[in-house]
Amino acid sequence: MVRSAQGGDASALGLLLRTHEAGMRAVALAILGYGPDAEDAVQDAMMVALRRIGDLRDPDSAGAWLRTIVRNICRAFLRSRTPVTSPDVDQVPGPFPSPEEAVDDSALRDWVWHAIGELSEADRLVMLLRHFSHVNSYEQIAALCDLPVGTVRSRLSHARGKLASALQDTVDAAHADAGAYAASRRREASDAIDDAMRGHFDDVVYSMWLPDATVIAGGGVRLDGREAIIAGMAQDLDDGVRQRLLHVVASPDVLIWETEMLNPPDKPFHCPPNAVWLHKMQSGRVRKMKLFHPKPALALQEA
């Protein structure tokens, strides 16, 4: 089962998790007791297994490996009192790539993105932010999505549960090449930022945005229509602000850009150091975008 899962067989990984689920749940209950936190820990461990099955070198140790992941997630929760999405790096063997690298390198990548695409839009949004972006604390997701922290946690728990169930119930199927789609969106984002920094806002907005698209900017300022959006972008450029693309997360109806804000030397604090562009998509074009400045600042490396 391990070898088949490492080769990209989602059904094999689902069977592997089903085989060891009782032991994983026993660890979570022993540490966290009965309640939703234990269930979240098991679901989180399944997400980690999806991303890191390639790290498992000895198939005979699969059960111990999965239980170790659950144990570390539970311990991290007890330390922080906030659920986390992955175990401590030092406590699980092997390198720990960034989420986007882990999924892009995984033979199960297309299954993962197909399964995420089956979630509701609300669940998919928090899943993408929590597991695949750098805006991944409950507080930041809540601020970006205008939701209570409790709602974020509830939606995330529901989304993870749906993916865990789908993984265990999955059958072999051909899915669209998610890697090609993500790469296309990254190229599109890079070209759009480059064009915008040269002042070609009209080209960017008219090609990517619907005519009645809206923007929610800092302080809740709302810009309606493409002309208002273009004017807002032009003002930043006139003020000497530049942006550099760092990271892109893409699905058909949610597109997330993370950028570094480069202020002019004479105005070093004109804009916050980082920005997140949360695009809601419709038929491949932007219908709504919220600009969010994380606090504390994101510590990102160029993707």
C-alpha positions in Angstrom: 0.0 0.0 0.0 2.8 2.4 0.8 4.6 1.8 -2.4 1.4 2.2 -4.4 0.5 5.4 -2.5 4.0 6.8 -3.2 3.4 6.1 -6.8 0.3 8.2 -6.8 -2.5 5.7 -6.1 -5.0 7.6 -3.9 -7.0 4.5 -3.3 -3.9 2.8 -1.7 -3.3 5.8 0.6 -6.9 5.7 1.6 -6.7 2.1 2.4 -3.5 2.6 4.4 -5.1 5.4 6.5 -8.2 3.3 7.0 -6.0 0.4 8.2 -4.2 2.6 10.8 -7.0 5.0 11.7 -7.9 3.3 14.9 -4.4 3.6 16.2 -4.1 7.2 15.1 -7.4 8.1 16.9 -6.3 6.2 20.0 -3.2 8.4 20.2 -5.2 11.6 19.8 -7.8 10.6 22.4 -5.0 9.6 24.9 -3.4 13.1 24.6 -6.4 15.4 24.0 -9.3 13.5 25.4 -12.7 13.1 23.8 -13.8 16.1 21.7 -13.4 17.9 18.4 -9.7 18.6 19.0 -8.8 14.9 18.8 -10.8 14.5 15.6 -9.1 17.6 14.1 -5.7 16.1 15.0 -6.5 12.9 13.1 -7.8 14.8 10.1 -4.7 17.0 10.2 -2.5 13.9 10.2 -4.2 12.6 7.1 -3.5 15.9 5.4 0.2 15.6 6.4 0.2 12.0 5.1 -1.2 13.2 1.7 1.7 15.7 1.4 4.5 13.6 2.9 3.9 10.0 2.0 7.1 10.2 -0.1 9.1 10.7 3.1 8.3 7.3 4.4 11.3 5.0 3.7 10.3 1.8 5.5 6.8 0.6 4.6 6.8 -1.6 7.7 6.9 1.5 9.9 3.8 3.1 8.3 1.7 2.7 11.4 4.3 4.1 13.7 5.0 7.0 11.3 1.3 8.0 11.2 0.9 7.7 15.0 4.0 9.9 15.4 2.5 12.6 13.2 -0.7 12.5 15.3 1.3 12.7 18.5 3.3 15.7 17.4 0.2 17.5 16.2 -1.5 16.9 19.6 1.6 18.1 21.5 1.9 21.2 19.3 -1.8 21.9 20.1 -1.2 21.6 23.8 1.7 24.0 23.6 0.0 26.7 21.6 -3.7 26.0 22.5 -4.3 26.6 18.8 -4.6 23.7 16.3 -1.8 23.5 13.8 -1.6 21.9 10.3 1.6 20.0 10.6 4.0 18.4 13.2 7.2 20.0 14.4 9.9 19.8 11.7 12.5 18.4 14.2 10.2 15.5 15.3 9.4 13.9 11.9 12.3 12.6 9.8 13.0 14.1 6.4 13.0 17.6 4.9 9.8 19.7 5.3 9.1 21.6 2.1 6.7 24.5 1.9 3.1 23.4 1.3 3.0 24.3 -2.4 6.3 22.5 -2.9 5.1 19.4 -1.1 1.9 19.1 -3.2 3.6 20.0 -6.4 6.2 17.2 -5.8 3.6 14.7 -4.7 2.4 12.0 -7.0 -1.0 12.5 -5.4 -1.1 16.2 -6.4 -3.8 16.0 -8.9 -6.0 14.0 -6.6 -5.5 16.6 -3.8 -6.5 19.5 -6.1 -9.5 17.6 -7.5 -10.7 16.8 -4.0 -10.3 20.4 -2.9 -12.3 21.4 -6.0 -15.2 19.3 -4.7 -15.5 21.3 -1.5 -17.9 24.2 -1.1 -16.5 27.6 -1.9 -16.5 28.7 1.7 -14.7 25.5 2.9 -12.3 25.6 0.0 -11.2 29.2 0.8 -10.2 28.5 4.4 -8.5 25.2 3.3 -6.4 27.0 0.7 -5.4 29.7 3.1 -4.7 27.4 6.1 -2.8 24.6 4.2 -1.4 26.2 1.1 -0.7 29.9 1.8 1.4 31.8 4.3 -1.7 33.5 5.7 -2.4 30.4 7.8 -3.2 31.5 11.4 -6.8 31.4 12.4 -6.7 35.1 13.3 -5.3 36.1 9.9 -7.8 34.0 8.0 -10.6 35.4 10.1 -9.5 39.0 9.4 -9.1 38.4 5.7 -12.4 36.6 5.3 -14.4 38.8 7.7 -15.3 35.8 9.8 -15.2 35.0 13.5 -12.3 32.8 14.5 -14.8 30.1 15.6 -16.4 30.0 12.1 -12.9 29.7 10.5 -12.1 26.7 12.7 -15.5 25.1 12.0 -15.2 25.5 8.3 -11.7 24.2 8.3 -12.7 21.2 10.4 -15.5 20.4 8.0 -13.3 20.8 4.9 -10.6 18.5 6.4 -13.2 15.9 7.3 -14.6 16.0 3.8 -11.1 15.5 2.3 -10.3 12.7 4.8 -13.5 10.9 3.9 -13.0 11.4 0.2 -9.5 10.0 0.5 -10.7 6.9 2.3 -13.6 6.4 -0.1 -11.8 7.3 -3.3 -11.7 5.1 -6.4 -9.2 5.4 -9.2 -10.1 8.2 -11.5 -8.4 10.5 -14.0 -8.2 14.1 -12.8 -7.1 17.2 -14.6 -3.4 18.1 -14.4 -3.5 20.5 -11.4 0.2 21.3 -11.9 -0.3 22.7 -15.3 -3.2 24.8 -14.1 -1.2 26.2 -11.1 1.8 26.9 -13.3 -0.5 28.8 -15.7 -1.9 30.9 -12.9 1.6 31.7 -11.6 2.7 32.8 -15.0 -0.4 34.9 -15.4 0.2 36.5 -12.0 3.8 37.2 -12.7 2.9 38.8 -16.1 0.1 40.9 -14.5 2.4 42.3 -11.7 5.1 43.1 -14.3 2.6 44.9 -16.5 1.1 46.8 -13.6 4.6 47.9 -12.4 5.1 49.4 -15.9 1.8 51.3 -15.6 -0.2 49.1 -18.0 -3.1 48.8 -15.6 -5.7 48.9 -18.3 -4.3 45.7 -20.0 -4.2 43.9 -16.6 -7.7 44.9 -15.4 -9.6 44.6 -18.7 -8.1 41.1 -19.4 -8.6 39.7 -15.9 -11.5 41.5 -14.3 -15.3 41.4 -14.9 -16.8 44.8 -15.7 -18.7 45.0 -12.4 -15.8 43.6 -10.3 -15.2 45.2 -6.9 -12.2 45.7 -4.6 -12.2 45.9 -0.8 -9.0 47.8 0.1 -7.4 48.7 3.4 -9.8 50.1 6.0 -12.8 48.6 4.2 -12.6 51.1 1.3 -14.7 49.7 -1.6 -13.9 50.4 -5.2 -16.6 49.5 -7.8 -15.9 48.9 -11.5 -12.8 48.6 -13.4 -12.1 52.3 -13.8 -12.0 52.8 -10.0 -9.7 49.8 -9.7 -7.3 51.2 -12.3 -7.2 54.6 -10.6 -6.4 52.9 -7.3 -3.5 51.0 -8.8 -2.2 54.0 -10.6 -2.1 56.0 -7.3 0.2 53.5 -5.6 2.5 53.6 -8.6 2.6 57.4 -8.6 3.5 57.3 -4.9 6.5 55.2 -5.8 5.3 51.9 -4.5 6.3 48.7 -6.3 5.3 45.1 -5.7 7.1 41.8 -6.1 5.2 38.5 -6.5 6.1 36.0 -3.9 3.6 33.2 -4.0 0.4 32.1 -5.8 -2.3 29.6 -4.7 -4.9 28.8 -7.4 -8.2 27.0 -7.8 -10.9 27.7 -10.3 -12.9 30.0 -8.0 -10.2 31.3 -5.6 -6.9 32.9 -6.6 -4.5 34.1 -3.9 -1.5 36.3 -4.7 1.1 37.1 -2.0 3.4 40.1 -2.8 6.1 42.1 -1.2 5.5 45.9 -1.1 8.5 47.9 -2.0 8.3 51.5 -0.7 10.3 54.4 -2.0 13.5 55.3 0.0 12.0 58.6 1.1 8.8 57.0 2.3 9.9 53.7 3.8 6.7 53.2 5.8 4.2 54.3 3.1 2.7 50.8 2.8 2.9 47.7 4.9 5.7 45.3 3.9 3.4 42.6 2.4 0.0 42.2 0.8 -2.4 39.4 0.1 -4.7 39.7 -2.9 -7.7 37.4 -2.4 -9.5 37.1 -5.7 -12.9 35.5 -6.0 -13.2 34.2 -9.6 -16.1 33.7 -12.0 -15.6 31.9 -15.3 -11.9 32.5 -15.1 -12.1 36.3 -14.3 -12.1 38.3 -11.1 -15.5 39.2 -9.7 -14.2 40.5 -6.3 -10.8 41.1 -4.7 -9.9 41.9 -1.2 -6.5 43.4 -0.4 -5.2 42.3 3.0 -2.0 43.3 4.9 -1.1 40.5 7.3 -0.1 41.4 10.9 2.6 40.5 11.8 4.3 40.9 8.5 4.8 37.8 6.4 8.2 36.2 6.4 8.2 34.9 2.9 10.8 33.8 0.4 10.4 34.2 -3.3 8.3 31.3 -4.6 
